């Protein structure tokens, strides 16, 4: 422990698994010789950058709990799982989309991101963005294979930014944001595969008949706040939908009569 220099590793060119966590490393350049590396963990060091020379077989990296400020210089073509949890990243705009075509899991919890702009990674399946300072959802349209999105403990007040191209998204965690109106939940109707939604600790979760109203808006939802919808709830939601549809039909007819 307390390593500050890893130059010696340059001699071990066939290493495949390297764990250098909880040291005092600021420079990973000696790892450029490890062209067979598959797995790298450098949590809890003094790194300010994740930039490394491209390693052709590297599949998993964890840079958790360093002082990394951006996402530039991560270009490993077979990288499938990347953790940058607990750093000081403010923006994802430096991500190398062209090189990260294998990335499926991206962990960015506990940073200081204010937006999702720059996270447009086509193969991404799991995206963890809890405990940031995200106020706006941008650039999500390219996340066509995303199945899981964690946005807990952010500063979202609206749900603009979701789009129909996110056709695989099944799980969405929005706990402890600032969503005050269930009208915002209506914007999630563009997500055709959404099955589980978490809205606890948002102001809208205190509204009367909260569960029923969400089910009315999102009838295909299976779980809300980790609780399955009961058949009785579905039946009640269907009744409400039918009643509102009939009321709207009457209003439309009356409006037409007035115009005549």
Buried (B, 14 or more C-beta within 10 A) or exposed (E): EEEEEBEEBEEEEEBEEBEBBBBEBBBBEBBEBBBBBBBBBBBBBEBBBBBBBBBEBBBBBBBBBBBBBBBBEBBBBBBBBBBBBBBBBBBBEBBBEEBBEBBBBBBBBBBBBBBBBBBBBEBBBBBBBBBBEBBBBBBBEBBBBBBBBBBBBBEBBBBEBBBEBBBBBBBBBBBBBEBBBBEBBBBBBBBEEBBBBBBEBBEBBEEEEBBBBBBBBBEEBEEBBEEEBEEEBBEBBEEBBEEEEEEEEEEEEEEEEEEE
